[in-house]
Amino acid sequence: MSASMETMLELWASSLRDVKARIRPLFTQARVAASAGLFLDGLLGPERRKTGWMRAEAAGDPGPWRQQAILGRGRWDADGLRDMVREYALETLADPDAVLVIDETGFLKQGKASCGVGRQYTGSAGKITNCQIGVFAAYVSRHGHAFVDRALYLPKAWTDDPARLAAAHVPADIGFATKPQLARRMVERAMASGVPFAWVAADTVYGVSELEMALRRADKGYVLGMPRTQEVWSSGARPDVAGTAEDVAATLEPAAWRRLSAGAGTKGPRVYDWAYVELADLDAQAQGYSGSHGLWTRGLLVRRSTADGACAFFATWCPAGTGIDTLVAVEGQRWTIEDSFETAKNEFGLDHNESRSWHGWHRHVSLVMLAFAMLATIRHHANRPASSQTARRPTHARQALSVGRSRKSAASPPASRNDASGRLTSSPGRFGDAHTKPPPSAHI
């Protein structure tokens, strides 16, 4: 049952007060904290573009300089904000069966000065173009989803050029790291911080790499994309399987395929044909994975389009006995982060960063992550049964509600538990049919 308008206003007001209070310790001066709060108001406001001038106009400032100082000249720790966002999101979203989804997105740029910019491929544009690349981790559970980590990818053209690094204020201890290495560090940070999750999902960029070994050692399941030319093989008591992923899929009998939904998309259920080939059952401790316990299965998951027959391939690692339904549901959570990138760019200005420095990029992105997590928290509480909500009259809402885009937003719970096996299945979760977005409330 959707929350009432009065409850929505109060949720918005109280949540905004809460997050502003949480970020206050990051700043040594009250005026800088206030500027950060105004920056957050601008990200949450109705303006189509979240440029410095537009945020300043919304805040009543004569120019963007005060808010630009938050990204550049101010002294505060963006990683501290990242950690705060993670803990804040987990208060609402935490679930032991959650999926940590890793993916990247591009930030189109002009020129050569913006930190990490270069001619590189980005799926955002579908081509090689001048851009920055950010690698992100999203936490996805039955309660909703939010970004919990991020890292700016630096190409070798940057890390091999000390003068360029210095000009962009890149810390001295930052060197070249591949995207899978950045992903592994995110997973390790999550585990070190006690983040509860059971699975990691990612596309081909992150599969068949050191990330796999790190997850096996940590007792985490995964569904990671692999190239069609990747060699796969069986071992132990499993039937003989050997060849490329594409060749193995081509030999499967029709009975091996099942038509399943990978979850709800913007146009309805995302239905594909799926096949799962179990390749080996391994005792985790006997294999040297000291953090793992019990029997685990290494396998190949194949997704086939019902429209043109095109296939995608995934390496899987899961507790023995895990069914194809669960693996399909885990893989389906990758769509969540793609949807989140679109929402964060269209609604919160993720790609509207105007600073050129290392610190500026991480500060801007972390503030957007906070805005996204706040909406996820509001969405979760708004979707609770009315009997469990405490509706209080709003005290500081100064604008009427602005209508957001008709699309799934930050807090849409993508999955729910529906059987004894804990299988993930798609589940809707929206504010209401109008997709109403609460007011900016700039000075709450």
Sequence and secondary structure as in RCSB ss.txt:
>XXXX:A:sequence
MSASMETMLELWASSLRDVKARIRPLFTQARVAASAGLFLDGLLGPERRKTGWMRAEAAGDPGPWRQQAILGRGR
WDADGLRDMVREYALETLADPDAVLVIDETGFLKQGKASCGVGRQYTGSAGKITNCQIGVFAAYVSRHGHAFVDR
ALYLPKAWTDDPARLAAAHVPADIGFATKPQLARRMVERAMASGVPFAWVAADTVYGVSELEMALRRADKGYVLG
MPRTQEVWSSGARPDVAGTAEDVAATLEPAAWRRLSAGAGTKGPRVYDWAYVELADLDAQAQGYSGSHGLWTRGL
LVRRSTADGACAFFATWCPAGTGIDTLVAVEGQRWTIEDSFETAKNEFGLDHNESRSWHGWHRHVSLVMLAFAML
ATIRHHANRPASSQTARRPTHARQALSVGRSRKSAASPPASRNDASGRLTSSPGRFGDAHTKPPPSAHI
>XXXX:A:secstr
    HHHHHHHHHHHHHHHHHHHGGG SSHHHHHHHHHHHHHHHSS SS  HHHHHHHHT SSSHHHHHHHTTS 
  HHHHHHHHHHHHHHHH  TT EEEEEEEEEE  SS STT EEEEETTTTEEEEEEEEEEEEEEETTEEEEEEE
EEE  HHHHT HHHHHHTT  TT     HHHHHHHHHHHHHHTT   SEEEE GGGSSSHHHHHHHHTT EEEEE
E TT EEE  TTS   EEEHHHHHHT  GGG EEEEEEEETTEEEEEEEEEEEEEEEETTTTT TT  SEEEEEE
EEEE TTT  EEEEEEEEETT  HHHHHHHHHTHHHHHHHHHHHHHHH TT     SHHHHHHHHHHHHHHHHHH
HHHHHHHTS GGG      SS  S  EE  SS  TT    EE STT  EE     S TT EE    TT 
